[in-house]
């Protein structure tokens, strides 16, 4: 299975668990501990893909482009 897909699935599951937590502090800690690590892995691999895929084939704005849109 694609590493991005598996991390997205893992992140979705982690979010479902975290979103059931009523206490906002505990929810934030759960997001930090379980959701953010998945996002970091996804981001790493997407950044690599953005460098490899031609702009003509990439239908979305690339992350670096989003940072500098005025």
mmCIF file as Biopython writes it, N, C-alpha, C and O atoms, coordinates in Angstrom:
data_model
#
loop_
_atom_site.group_PDB
_atom_site.id
_atom_site.type_symbol
_atom_site.label_atom_id
_atom_site.label_alt_id
_atom_site.label_comp_id
_atom_site.label_asym_id
_atom_site.label_entity_id
_atom_site.label_seq_id
_atom_site.pdbx_PDB_ins_code
_atom_site.Cartn_x
_atom_site.Cartn_y
_atom_site.Cartn_z
_atom_site.occupancy
_atom_site.B_iso_or_equiv
_atom_site.auth_seq_id
_atom_site.auth_asym_id
_atom_site.pdbx_PDB_model_num
ATOM 1   N N  . UNK A ? 1  ? 0.853   -1.185 0.000   1.0 0.0 1  A 1 
ATOM 2   C CA . UNK A ? 1  ? 0.000   0.000  0.000   1.0 0.0 1  A 1 
ATOM 3   C C  . UNK A ? 1  ? 0.896   1.245  0.000   1.0 0.0 1  A 1 
ATOM 4   O O  . UNK A ? 1  ? 1.986   1.241  0.573   1.0 0.0 1  A 1 
ATOM 5   N N  . UNK A ? 2  ? 0.434   2.266  -0.629  1.0 0.0 2  A 1 
ATOM 6   C CA . UNK A ? 2  ? 1.154   3.534  -0.695  1.0 0.0 2  A 1 
ATOM 7   C C  . UNK A ? 2  ? 1.322   4.113  0.712   1.0 0.0 2  A 1 
ATOM 8   O O  . UNK A ? 2  ? 0.382   4.121  1.507   1.0 0.0 2  A 1 
ATOM 9   N N  . UNK A ? 3  ? 2.518   4.591  1.003   1.0 0.0 3  A 1 
ATOM 10  C CA . UNK A ? 3  ? 2.801   5.122  2.336   1.0 0.0 3  A 1 
ATOM 11  C C  . UNK A ? 3  ? 1.927   6.329  2.652   1.0 0.0 3  A 1 
ATOM 12  O O  . UNK A ? 3  ? 1.515   6.513  3.797   1.0 0.0 3  A 1 
ATOM 13  N N  . UNK A ? 4  ? 1.638   7.157  1.640   1.0 0.0 4  A 1 
ATOM 14  C CA . UNK A ? 4  ? 0.791   8.330  1.871   1.0 0.0 4  A 1 
ATOM 15  C C  . UNK A ? 4  ? -0.617  7.881  2.242   1.0 0.0 4  A 1 
ATOM 16  O O  . UNK A ? 4  ? -1.197  8.385  3.204   1.0 0.0 4  A 1 
ATOM 17  N N  . UNK A ? 5  ? -1.161  6.949  1.495   1.0 0.0 5  A 1 
ATOM 18  C CA . UNK A ? 5  ? -2.517  6.445  1.769   1.0 0.0 5  A 1 
ATOM 19  C C  . UNK A ? 5  ? -2.601  5.818  3.147   1.0 0.0 5  A 1 
ATOM 20  O O  . UNK A ? 5  ? -3.565  6.055  3.874   1.0 0.0 5  A 1 
ATOM 21  N N  . UNK A ? 6  ? -1.616  5.027  3.517   1.0 0.0 6  A 1 
ATOM 22  C CA . UNK A ? 6  ? -1.661  4.378  4.829   1.0 0.0 6  A 1 
ATOM 23  C C  . UNK A ? 6  ? -1.557  5.404  5.952   1.0 0.0 6  A 1 
ATOM 24  O O  . UNK A ? 6  ? -2.205  5.253  6.988   1.0 0.0 6  A 1 
ATOM 25  N N  . UNK A ? 7  ? -0.751  6.443  5.757   1.0 0.0 7  A 1 
ATOM 26  C CA . UNK A ? 7  ? -0.643  7.495  6.779   1.0 0.0 7  A 1 
ATOM 27  C C  . UNK A ? 7  ? -1.919  8.328  6.861   1.0 0.0 7  A 1 
ATOM 28  O O  . UNK A ? 7  ? -2.328  8.736  7.948   1.0 0.0 7  A 1 
ATOM 29  N N  . UNK A ? 8  ? -2.547  8.578  5.714   1.0 0.0 8  A 1 
ATOM 30  C CA . UNK A ? 8  ? -3.820  9.309  5.727   1.0 0.0 8  A 1 
ATOM 31  C C  . UNK A ? 8  ? -4.873  8.492  6.473   1.0 0.0 8  A 1 
ATOM 32  O O  . UNK A ? 8  ? -5.615  9.038  7.290   1.0 0.0 8  A 1 
ATOM 33  N N  . UNK A ? 9  ? -4.942  7.209  6.203   1.0 0.0 9  A 1 
ATOM 34  C CA . UNK A ? 9  ? -5.892  6.347  6.911   1.0 0.0 9  A 1 
ATOM 35  C C  . UNK A ? 9  ? -5.621  6.356  8.409   1.0 0.0 9  A 1 
ATOM 36  O O  . UNK A ? 9  ? -6.548  6.441  9.215   1.0 0.0 9  A 1 
ATOM 37  N N  . UNK A ? 10 ? -4.355  6.267  8.773   1.0 0.0 10 A 1 
ATOM 38  C CA . UNK A ? 10 ? -3.962  6.293  10.183  1.0 0.0 10 A 1 
ATOM 39  C C  . UNK A ? 10 ? -4.349  7.630  10.819  1.0 0.0 10 A 1 
ATOM 40  O O  . UNK A ? 10 ? -4.836  7.667  11.949  1.0 0.0 10 A 1 
ATOM 41  N N  . UNK A ? 11 ? -4.131  8.725  10.091  1.0 0.0 11 A 1 
ATOM 42  C CA . UNK A ? 11 ? -4.456  10.048 10.605  1.0 0.0 11 A 1 
ATOM 43  C C  . UNK A ? 11 ? -5.970  10.205 10.787  1.0 0.0 11 A 1 
ATOM 44  O O  . UNK A ? 11 ? -6.420  10.765 11.786  1.0 0.0 11 A 1 
ATOM 45  N N  . UNK A ? 12 ? -6.743  9.719  9.834   1.0 0.0 12 A 1 
ATOM 46  C CA . UNK A ? 12 ? -8.203  9.804  9.937   1.0 0.0 12 A 1 
ATOM 47  C C  . UNK A ? 12 ? -8.686  9.053  11.172  1.0 0.0 12 A 1 
ATOM 48  O O  . UNK A ? 12 ? -9.534  9.549  11.914  1.0 0.0 12 A 1 
ATOM 49  N N  . UNK A ? 13 ? -8.152  7.870  11.389  1.0 0.0 13 A 1 
ATOM 50  C CA . UNK A ? 13 ? -8.525  7.095  12.575  1.0 0.0 13 A 1 
ATOM 51  C C  . UNK A ? 13 ? -8.127  7.821  13.857  1.0 0.0 13 A 1 
ATOM 52  O O  . UNK A ? 13 ? -8.891  7.846  14.821  1.0 0.0 13 A 1 
ATOM 53  N N  . UNK A ? 14 ? -6.944  8.405  13.868  1.0 0.0 14 A 1 
ATOM 54  C CA . UNK A ? 14 ? -6.477  9.140  15.049  1.0 0.0 14 A 1 
ATOM 55  C C  . UNK A ? 14 ? -7.361  10.354 15.315  1.0 0.0 14 A 1 
ATOM 56  O O  . UNK A ? 14 ? -7.649  10.672 16.469  1.0 0.0 14 A 1 
ATOM 57  N N  . UNK A ? 15 ? -7.790  11.028 14.258  1.0 0.0 15 A 1 
ATOM 58  C CA . UNK A ? 15 ? -8.678  12.183 14.412  1.0 0.0 15 A 1 
ATOM 59  C C  . UNK A ? 15 ? -10.030 11.764 14.965  1.0 0.0 15 A 1 
ATOM 60  O O  . UNK A ? 15 ? -10.597 12.458 15.809  1.0 0.0 15 A 1 
ATOM 61  N N  . UNK A ? 16 ? -10.549 10.642 14.501  1.0 0.0 16 A 1 
ATOM 62  C CA . UNK A ? 16 ? -11.843 10.159 14.999  1.0 0.0 16 A 1 
ATOM 63  C C  . UNK A ? 16 ? -11.789 9.925  16.503  1.0 0.0 16 A 1 
ATOM 64  O O  . UNK A ? 16 ? -12.722 10.266 17.231  1.0 0.0 16 A 1 
ATOM 65  N N  . UNK A ? 17 ? -10.692 9.343  16.955  1.0 0.0 17 A 1 
ATOM 66  C CA . UNK A ? 17 ? -10.518 9.098  18.390  1.0 0.0 17 A 1 
ATOM 67  C C  . UNK A ? 17 ? -10.367 10.420 19.135  1.0 0.0 17 A 1 
ATOM 68  O O  . UNK A ? 17 ? -11.014 10.639 20.160  1.0 0.0 17 A 1 
ATOM 69  N N  . UNK A ? 18 ? -9.515  11.295 18.622  1.0 0.0 18 A 1 
ATOM 70  C CA . UNK A ? 18 ? -9.249  12.574 19.287  1.0 0.0 18 A 1 
ATOM 71  C C  . UNK A ? 18 ? -10.495 13.444 19.352  1.0 0.0 18 A 1 
ATOM 72  O O  . UNK A ? 18 ? -10.717 14.128 20.351  1.0 0.0 18 A 1 
ATOM 73  N N  . UNK A ? 19 ? -11.303 13.428 18.313  1.0 0.0 19 A 1 
ATOM 74  C CA . UNK A ? 19 ? -12.487 14.284 18.276  1.0 0.0 19 A 1 
ATOM 75  C C  . UNK A ? 19 ? -13.561 13.877 19.273  1.0 0.0 19 A 1 
ATOM 76  O O  . UNK A ? 19 ? -14.475 14.655 19.548  1.0 0.0 19 A 1 
ATOM 77  N N  . UNK A ? 20 ? -13.469 12.688 19.810  1.0 0.0 20 A 1 
ATOM 78  C CA . UNK A ? 20 ? -14.423 12.241 20.828  1.0 0.0 20 A 1 
ATOM 79  C C  . UNK A ? 20 ? -14.058 12.756 22.220  1.0 0.0 20 A 1 
ATOM 80  O O  . UNK A ? 20 ? -14.864 12.666 23.146  1.0 0.0 20 A 1 
ATOM 81  N N  . UNK A ? 21 ? -12.860 13.288 22.367  1.0 0.0 21 A 1 
ATOM 82  C CA . UNK A ? 21 ? -12.408 13.792 23.663  1.0 0.0 21 A 1 
ATOM 83  C C  . UNK A ? 21 ? -13.060 15.146 23.919  1.0 0.0 21 A 1 
ATOM 84  O O  . UNK A ? 21 ? -12.978 16.047 23.085  1.0 0.0 21 A 1 
ATOM 85  N N  . UNK A ? 22 ? -13.702 15.286 25.061  1.0 0.0 22 A 1 
ATOM 86  C CA . UNK A ? 22 ? -14.425 16.515 25.396  1.0 0.0 22 A 1 
ATOM 87  C C  . UNK A ? 22 ? -13.473 17.591 25.904  1.0 0.0 22 A 1 
ATOM 88  O O  . UNK A ? 22 ? -13.580 18.753 25.511  1.0 0.0 22 A 1 
ATOM 89  N N  . UNK A ? 23 ? -12.560 17.216 26.761  1.0 0.0 23 A 1 
ATOM 90  C CA . UNK A ? 23 ? -11.621 18.175 27.336  1.0 0.0 23 A 1 
ATOM 91  C C  . UNK A ? 23 ? -10.682 18.689 26.246  1.0 0.0 23 A 1 
ATOM 92  O O  . UNK A ? 23 ? -9.960  17.919 25.614  1.0 0.0 23 A 1 
ATOM 93  N N  . UNK A ? 24 ? -10.707 20.013 26.039  1.0 0.0 24 A 1 
ATOM 94  C CA . UNK A ? 24 ? -9.934  20.609 24.940  1.0 0.0 24 A 1 
ATOM 95  C C  . UNK A ? 24 ? -8.430  20.409 25.097  1.0 0.0 24 A 1 
ATOM 96  O O  . UNK A ? 24 ? -7.728  20.181 24.112  1.0 0.0 24 A 1 
ATOM 97  N N  . UNK A ? 25 ? -7.939  20.492 26.320  1.0 0.0 25 A 1 
ATOM 98  C CA . UNK A ? 25 ? -6.499  20.292 26.548  1.0 0.0 25 A 1 
ATOM 99  C C  . UNK A ? 25 ? -6.097  18.861 26.196  1.0 0.0 25 A 1 
ATOM 100 O O  . UNK A ? 25 ? -5.102  18.633 25.508  1.0 0.0 25 A 1 
ATOM 101 N N  . UNK A ? 26 ? -6.883  17.909 26.675  1.0 0.0 26 A 1 
ATOM 102 C CA . UNK A ? 26 ? -6.592  16.504 26.371  1.0 0.0 26 A 1 
ATOM 103 C C  . UNK A ? 26 ? -6.711  16.226 24.869  1.0 0.0 26 A 1 
ATOM 104 O O  . UNK A ? 26 ? -5.935  15.451 24.309  1.0 0.0 26 A 1 
ATOM 105 N N  . UNK A ? 27 ? -7.689  16.866 24.228  1.0 0.0 27 A 1 
ATOM 106 C CA . UNK A ? 27 ? -7.851  16.703 22.780  1.0 0.0 27 A 1 
ATOM 107 C C  . UNK A ? 27 ? -6.629  17.254 22.047  1.0 0.0 27 A 1 
ATOM 108 O O  . UNK A ? 27 ? -6.123  16.629 21.114  1.0 0.0 27 A 1 
ATOM 109 N N  . UNK A ? 28 ? -6.159  18.425 22.473  1.0 0.0 28 A 1 
ATOM 110 C CA . UNK A ? 28 ? -4.978  19.033 21.841  1.0 0.0 28 A 1 
ATOM 111 C C  . UNK A ? 28 ? -3.752  18.143 22.016  1.0 0.0 28 A 1 
ATOM 112 O O  . UNK A ? 28 ? -2.963  17.974 21.086  1.0 0.0 28 A 1 
ATOM 113 N N  . UNK A ? 29 ? -3.597  17.585 23.191  1.0 0.0 29 A 1 
ATOM 114 C CA . UNK A ? 29 ? -2.466  16.688 23.451  1.0 0.0 29 A 1 
ATOM 115 C C  . UNK A ? 29 ? -2.566  15.451 22.564  1.0 0.0 29 A 1 
ATOM 116 O O  . UNK A ? 29 ? -1.560  15.001 22.015  1.0 0.0 29 A 1 
ATOM 117 N N  . UNK A ? 30 ? -3.758  14.902 22.419  1.0 0.0 30 A 1 
ATOM 118 C CA . UNK A ? 30 ? -3.950  13.718 21.574  1.0 0.0 30 A 1 
ATOM 119 C C  . UNK A ? 30 ? -3.633  14.042 20.115  1.0 0.0 30 A 1 
ATOM 120 O O  . UNK A ? 30 ? -2.991  13.253 19.421  1.0 0.0 30 A 1 
ATOM 121 N N  . UNK A ? 31 ? -4.091  15.217 19.652  1.0 0.0 31 A 1 
ATOM 122 C CA . UNK A ? 31 ? -3.759  15.633 18.282  1.0 0.0 31 A 1 
ATOM 123 C C  . UNK A ? 31 ? -2.249  15.742 18.112  1.0 0.0 31 A 1 
ATOM 124 O O  . UNK A ? 31 ? -1.687  15.277 17.120  1.0 0.0 31 A 1 
ATOM 125 N N  . UNK A ? 32 ? -1.609  16.358 19.087  1.0 0.0 32 A 1 
ATOM 126 C CA . UNK A ? 32 ? -0.148  16.522 19.018  1.0 0.0 32 A 1 
ATOM 127 C C  . UNK A ? 32 ? 0.557   15.173 18.971  1.0 0.0 32 A 1 
ATOM 128 O O  . UNK A ? 32 ? 1.503   14.980 18.207  1.0 0.0 32 A 1 
ATOM 129 N N  . UNK A ? 33 ? 0.092   14.259 19.785  1.0 0.0 33 A 1 
ATOM 130 C CA . UNK A ? 33 ? 0.772   12.970 19.924  1.0 0.0 33 A 1 
ATOM 131 C C  . UNK A ? 33 ? 0.437   11.967 18.816  1.0 0.0 33 A 1 
ATOM 132 O O  . UNK A ? 33 ? 1.253   11.097 18.512  1.0 0.0 33 A 1 
ATOM 133 N N  . UNK A ? 34 ? -0.751  12.075 18.208  1.0 0.0 34 A 1 
ATOM 134 C CA . UNK A ? 34 ? -1.152  11.042 17.251  1.0 0.0 34 A 1 
ATOM 135 C C  . UNK A ? 34 ? -1.427  11.556 15.837  1.0 0.0 34 A 1 
ATOM 136 O O  . UNK A ? 34 ? -1.117  10.873 14.861  1.0 0.0 34 A 1 
ATOM 137 N N  . UNK A ? 35 ? -2.004  12.745 15.721  1.0 0.0 35 A 1 
ATOM 138 C CA . UNK A ? 35 ? -2.361  13.263 14.394  1.0 0.0 35 A 1 
ATOM 139 C C  . UNK A ? 35 ? -1.178  13.956 13.731  1.0 0.0 35 A 1 
ATOM 140 O O  . UNK A ? 35 ? -0.882  13.702 12.563  1.0 0.0 35 A 1 
ATOM 141 N N  . UNK A ? 36 ? -0.507  14.821 14.464  1.0 0.0 36 A 1 
ATOM 142 C CA . UNK A ? 36 ? 0.598   15.588 13.881  1.0 0.0 36 A 1 
ATOM 143 C C  . UNK A ? 36 ? 1.719   14.702 13.330  1.0 0.0 36 A 1 
ATOM 144 O O  . UNK A ? 36 ? 2.233   15.003 12.253  1.0 0.0 36 A 1 
ATOM 145 N N  . UNK A ? 37 ? 2.119   13.636 14.008  1.0 0.0 37 A 1 
ATOM 146 C CA . UNK A ? 37 ? 3.155   12.774 13.414  1.0 0.0 37 A 1 
ATOM 147 C C  . UNK A ? 37 ? 2.741   12.205 12.048  1.0 0.0 37 A 1 
ATOM 148 O O  . UNK A ? 37 ? 3.575   12.078 11.151  1.0 0.0 37 A 1 
ATOM 149 N N  . UNK A ? 38 ? 1.476   11.870 11.893  1.0 0.0 38 A 1 
ATOM 150 C CA . UNK A ? 38 ? 0.992   11.395 10.584  1.0 0.0 38 A 1 
ATOM 151 C C  . UNK A ? 38 ? 1.088   12.512 9.557   1.0 0.0 38 A 1 
ATOM 152 O O  . UNK A ? 38 ? 1.518   12.289 8.425   1.0 0.0 38 A 1 
ATOM 153 N N  . UNK A ? 39 ? 0.687   13.712 9.952   1.0 0.0 39 A 1 
ATOM 154 C CA . UNK A ? 39 ? 0.756   14.851 9.038   1.0 0.0 39 A 1 
ATOM 155 C C  . UNK A ? 39 ? 2.191   15.118 8.605   1.0 0.0 39 A 1 
ATOM 156 O O  . UNK A ? 39 ? 2.441   15.454 7.448   1.0 0.0 39 A 1 
ATOM 157 N N  . UNK A ? 40 ? 3.126   14.969 9.524   1.0 0.0 40 A 1 
ATOM 158 C CA . UNK A ? 40 ? 4.538   15.193 9.193   1.0 0.0 40 A 1 
ATOM 159 C C  . UNK A ? 40 ? 5.029   14.203 8.137   1.0 0.0 40 A 1 
ATOM 160 O O  . UNK A ? 40 ? 5.740   14.580 7.206   1.0 0.0 40 A 1 
ATOM 161 N N  . UNK A ? 41 ? 4.647   12.943 8.288   1.0 0.0 41 A 1 
ATOM 162 C CA . UNK A ? 41 ? 5.050   11.918 7.317   1.0 0.0 41 A 1 
ATOM 163 C C  . UNK A ? 41 ? 4.402   12.199 5.961   1.0 0.0 41 A 1 
ATOM 164 O O  . UNK A ? 41 ? 5.060   12.122 4.924   1.0 0.0 41 A 1 
ATOM 165 N N  . UNK A ? 42 ? 3.114   12.525 5.976   1.0 0.0 42 A 1 
ATOM 166 C CA . UNK A ? 42 ? 2.404   12.838 4.733   1.0 0.0 42 A 1 
ATOM 167 C C  . UNK A ? 42 ? 3.059   14.029 4.050   1.0 0.0 42 A 1 
ATOM 168 O O  . UNK A ? 42 ? 3.321   14.001 2.847   1.0 0.0 42 A 1 
ATOM 169 N N  . UNK A ? 43 ? 3.318   15.059 4.816   1.0 0.0 43 A 1 
ATOM 170 C CA . UNK A ? 43 ? 3.926   16.281 4.259   1.0 0.0 43 A 1 
ATOM 171 C C  . UNK A ? 43 ? 5.281   15.978 3.617   1.0 0.0 43 A 1 
ATOM 172 O O  . UNK A ? 43 ? 5.571   16.457 2.520   1.0 0.0 43 A 1 
ATOM 173 N N  . UNK A ? 44 ? 6.098   15.193 4.289   1.0 0.0 44 A 1 
ATOM 174 C CA . UNK A ? 44 ? 7.418   14.841 3.762   1.0 0.0 44 A 1 
ATOM 175 C C  . UNK A ? 44 ? 7.294   14.199 2.378   1.0 0.0 44 A 1 
ATOM 176 O O  . UNK A ? 44 ? 7.980   14.594 1.435   1.0 0.0 44 A 1 
ATOM 177 N N  . UNK A ? 45 ? 6.414   13.211 2.273   1.0 0.0 45 A 1 
ATOM 178 C CA . UNK A ? 45 ? 6.278   12.477 1.014   1.0 0.0 45 A 1 
ATOM 179 C C  . UNK A ? 45 ? 5.609   13.316 -0.079  1.0 0.0 45 A 1 
ATOM 180 O O  . UNK A ? 45 ? 5.968   13.204 -1.251  1.0 0.0 45 A 1 
ATOM 181 N N  . UNK A ? 46 ? 4.656   14.142 0.291   1.0 0.0 46 A 1 
ATOM 182 C CA . UNK A ? 46 ? 4.023   15.022 -0.696  1.0 0.0 46 A 1 
ATOM 183 C C  . UNK A ? 46 ? 5.031   16.045 -1.207  1.0 0.0 46 A 1 
ATOM 184 O O  . UNK A ? 46 ? 5.059   16.343 -2.401  1.0 0.0 46 A 1 
ATOM 185 N N  . UNK A ? 47 ? 5.858   16.583 -0.316  1.0 0.0 47 A 1 
ATOM 186 C CA . UNK A ? 47 ? 6.903   17.520 -0.754  1.0 0.0 47 A 1 
ATOM 187 C C  . UNK A ? 47 ? 7.820   16.869 -1.785  1.0 0.0 47 A 1 
ATOM 188 O O  . UNK A ? 47 ? 8.192   17.502 -2.774  1.0 0.0 47 A 1 
ATOM 189 N N  . UNK A ? 48 ? 8.183   15.620 -1.562  1.0 0.0 48 A 1 
ATOM 190 C CA . UNK A ? 48 ? 9.030   14.901 -2.517  1.0 0.0 48 A 1 
ATOM 191 C C  . UNK A ? 48 ? 8.304   14.707 -3.851  1.0 0.0 48 A 1 
ATOM 192 O O  . UNK A ? 48 ? 8.898   14.866 -4.917  1.0 0.0 48 A 1 
ATOM 193 N N  . UNK A ? 49 ? 7.026   14.366 -3.781  1.0 0.0 49 A 1 
ATOM 194 C CA . UNK A ? 49 ? 6.245   14.194 -5.005  1.0 0.0 49 A 1 
ATOM 195 C C  . UNK A ? 49 ? 6.140   15.495 -5.791  1.0 0.0 49 A 1 
ATOM 196 O O  . UNK A ? 49 ? 6.234   15.494 -7.018  1.0 0.0 49 A 1 
ATOM 197 N N  . UNK A ? 50 ? 5.946   16.599 -5.084  1.0 0.0 50 A 1 
ATOM 198 C CA . UNK A ? 50 ? 5.839   17.898 -5.756  1.0 0.0 50 A 1 
ATOM 199 C C  . UNK A ? 50 ? 7.099   18.220 -6.553  1.0 0.0 50 A 1 
ATOM 200 O O  . UNK A ? 50 ? 7.029   18.863 -7.601  1.0 0.0 50 A 1 
ATOM 201 N N  . UNK A ? 51 ? 8.235   17.779 -6.061  1.0 0.0 51 A 1 
ATOM 202 C CA . UNK A ? 51 ? 9.487   18.028 -6.771  1.0 0.0 51 A 1 
ATOM 203 C C  . UNK A ? 51 ? 9.641   17.134 -8.001  1.0 0.0 51 A 1 
ATOM 204 O O  . UNK A ? 51 ? 10.321  17.499 -8.960  1.0 0.0 51 A 1 
ATOM 205 N N  . UNK A ? 52 ? 9.011   15.973 -7.967  1.0 0.0 52 A 1 
ATOM 206 C CA . UNK A ? 52 ? 9.168   15.000 -9.042  1.0 0.0 52 A 1 
ATOM 207 C C  . UNK A ? 52 ? 8.140   15.162 -10.164 1.0 0.0 52 A 1 
ATOM 208 O O  . UNK A ? 52 ? 8.436   14.895 -11.329 1.0 0.0 52 A 1 
ATOM 209 N N  . UNK A ? 53 ? 6.942   15.598 -9.805  1.0 0.0 53 A 1 
ATOM 210 C CA . UNK A ? 53 ? 5.850   15.663 -10.780 1.0 0.0 53 A 1 
ATOM 211 C C  . UNK A ? 53 ? 5.871   17.011 -11.493 1.0 0.0 53 A 1 
ATOM 212 O O  . UNK A ? 53 ? 5.983   18.060 -10.858 1.0 0.0 53 A 1 
ATOM 213 N N  . UNK A ? 54 ? 5.763   16.970 -12.801 1.0 0.0 54 A 1 
ATOM 214 C CA . UNK A ? 54 ? 5.749   18.182 -13.611 1.0 0.0 54 A 1 
ATOM 215 C C  . UNK A ? 54 ? 4.553   19.066 -13.245 1.0 0.0 54 A 1 
ATOM 216 O O  . UNK A ? 54 ? 3.473   18.561 -12.938 1.0 0.0 54 A 1 
ATOM 217 N N  . UNK A ? 55 ? 4.750   20.371 -13.280 1.0 0.0 55 A 1 
ATOM 218 C CA . UNK A ? 55 ? 3.690   21.322 -12.938 1.0 0.0 55 A 1 
ATOM 219 C C  . UNK A ? 55 ? 2.427   21.113 -13.773 1.0 0.0 55 A 1 
ATOM 220 O O  . UNK A ? 55 ? 1.315   21.306 -13.282 1.0 0.0 55 A 1 
ATOM 221 N N  . UNK A ? 56 ? 2.597   20.727 -15.011 1.0 0.0 56 A 1 
ATOM 222 C CA . UNK A ? 56 ? 1.446   20.512 -15.899 1.0 0.0 56 A 1 
ATOM 223 C C  . UNK A ? 56 ? 0.576   19.342 -15.432 1.0 0.0 56 A 1 
ATOM 224 O O  . UNK A ? 56 ? -0.621  19.299 -15.720 1.0 0.0 56 A 1 
ATOM 225 N N  . UNK A ? 57 ? 1.175   18.409 -14.721 1.0 0.0 57 A 1 
ATOM 226 C CA . UNK A ? 57 ? 0.441   17.228 -14.262 1.0 0.0 57 A 1 
ATOM 227 C C  . UNK A ? 57 ? -0.077  17.372 -12.833 1.0 0.0 57 A 1 
ATOM 228 O O  . UNK A ? 57 ? -0.883  16.558 -12.383 1.0 0.0 57 A 1 
ATOM 229 N N  . UNK A ? 58 ? 0.379   18.402 -12.116 1.0 0.0 58 A 1 
ATOM 230 C CA . UNK A ? 58 ? -0.004  18.595 -10.713 1.0 0.0 58 A 1 
ATOM 231 C C  . UNK A ? 58 ? -1.160  19.593 -10.680 1.0 0.0 58 A 1 
ATOM 232 O O  . UNK A ? 58 ? -0.936  20.787 -10.878 1.0 0.0 58 A 1 
ATOM 233 N N  . UNK A ? 59 ? -2.397  19.134 -10.435 1.0 0.0 59 A 1 
ATOM 234 C CA . UNK A ? 59 ? -3.563  20.014 -10.564 1.0 0.0 59 A 1 
ATOM 235 C C  . UNK A ? 59 ? -3.748  21.022 -9.422  1.0 0.0 59 A 1 
ATOM 236 O O  . UNK A ? 59 ? -4.506  21.981 -9.562  1.0 0.0 59 A 1 
ATOM 237 N N  . UNK A ? 60 ? -3.077  20.814 -8.326  1.0 0.0 60 A 1 
ATOM 238 C CA . UNK A ? 60 ? -3.256  21.680 -7.157  1.0 0.0 60 A 1 
ATOM 239 C C  . UNK A ? 60 ? -2.074  22.622 -6.994  1.0 0.0 60 A 1 
ATOM 240 O O  . UNK A ? 60 ? -0.985  22.347 -7.496  1.0 0.0 60 A 1 
ATOM 241 N N  . UNK A ? 61 ? -2.285  23.742 -6.286  1.0 0.0 61 A 1 
ATOM 242 C CA . UNK A ? 61 ? -1.123  24.587 -5.981  1.0 0.0 61 A 1 
ATOM 243 C C  . UNK A ? 61 ? -0.147  23.801 -5.108  1.0 0.0 61 A 1 
ATOM 244 O O  . UNK A ? 61 ? -0.559  23.075 -4.203  1.0 0.0 61 A 1 
ATOM 245 N N  . UNK A ? 62 ? 1.108   23.946 -5.376  1.0 0.0 62 A 1 
ATOM 246 C CA . UNK A ? 62 ? 2.120   23.283 -4.556  1.0 0.0 62 A 1 
ATOM 247 C C  . UNK A ? 62 ? 2.286   24.066 -3.257  1.0 0.0 62 A 1 
ATOM 248 O O  . UNK A ? 62 ? 2.008   25.264 -3.202  1.0 0.0 62 A 1 
ATOM 249 N N  . UNK A ? 63 ? 2.735   23.382 -2.226  1.0 0.0 63 A 1 
ATOM 250 C CA . UNK A ? 63 ? 2.825   24.003 -0.906  1.0 0.0 63 A 1 
ATOM 251 C C  . UNK A ? 63 ? 3.649   25.284 -0.948  1.0 0.0 63 A 1 
ATOM 252 O O  . UNK A ? 63 ? 3.250   26.301 -0.380  1.0 0.0 63 A 1 
ATOM 253 N N  . UNK A ? 64 ? 4.785   25.238 -1.612  1.0 0.0 64 A 1 
ATOM 254 C CA . UNK A ? 64 ? 5.642   26.426 -1.667  1.0 0.0 64 A 1 
ATOM 255 C C  . UNK A ? 64 ? 4.943   27.576 -2.389  1.0 0.0 64 A 1 
ATOM 256 O O  . UNK A ? 64 ? 5.205   28.743 -2.096  1.0 0.0 64 A 1 
ATOM 257 N N  . UNK A ? 65 ? 4.057   27.253 -3.328  1.0 0.0 65 A 1 
ATOM 258 C CA . UNK A ? 65 ? 3.290   28.289 -4.015  1.0 0.0 65 A 1 
ATOM 259 C C  . UNK A ? 65 ? 2.250   28.904 -3.085  1.0 0.0 65 A 1 
ATOM 260 O O  . UNK A ? 65 ? 2.011   30.111 -3.128  1.0 0.0 65 A 1 
ATOM 261 N N  . UNK A ? 66 ? 1.638   28.085 -2.254  1.0 0.0 66 A 1 
ATOM 262 C CA . UNK A ? 66 ? 0.655   28.599 -1.297  1.0 0.0 66 A 1 
ATOM 263 C C  . UNK A ? 66 ? 1.287   29.581 -0.319  1.0 0.0 66 A 1 
ATOM 264 O O  . UNK A ? 66 ? 0.651   30.547 0.102   1.0 0.0 66 A 1 
ATOM 265 N N  . UNK A ? 67 ? 2.528   29.328 0.034   1.0 0.0 67 A 1 
ATOM 266 C CA . UNK A ? 67 ? 3.205   30.206 0.991   1.0 0.0 67 A 1 
ATOM 267 C C  . UNK A ? 67 ? 3.414   31.610 0.450   1.0 0.0 67 A 1 
ATOM 268 O O  . UNK A ? 67 ? 3.465   32.575 1.213   1.0 0.0 67 A 1 
ATOM 269 N N  . UNK A ? 68 ? 3.533   31.723 -0.864  1.0 0.0 68 A 1 
ATOM 270 C CA . UNK A ? 68 ? 3.900   33.012 -1.446  1.0 0.0 68 A 1 
ATOM 271 C C  . UNK A ? 68 ? 2.810   33.639 -2.311  1.0 0.0 68 A 1 
ATOM 272 O O  . UNK A ? 68 ? 3.076   34.579 -3.059  1.0 0.0 68 A 1 
ATOM 273 N N  . UNK A ? 69 ? 1.586   33.125 -2.212  1.0 0.0 69 A 1 
ATOM 274 C CA . UNK A ? 69 ? 0.469   33.741 -2.934  1.0 0.0 69 A 1 
ATOM 275 C C  . UNK A ? 69 ? 0.121   35.050 -2.242  1.0 0.0 69 A 1 
ATOM 276 O O  . UNK A ? 69 ? 0.008   35.118 -1.019  1.0 0.0 69 A 1 
ATOM 277 N N  . UNK A ? 70 ? -0.043  36.077 -3.047  1.0 0.0 70 A 1 
ATOM 278 C CA . UNK A ? 70 ? -0.364  37.399 -2.460  1.0 0.0 70 A 1 
ATOM 279 C C  . UNK A ? 70 ? -1.820  37.710 -2.616  1.0 0.0 70 A 1 
ATOM 280 O O  . UNK A ? 70 ? -2.274  38.771 -2.187  1.0 0.0 70 A 1 
#
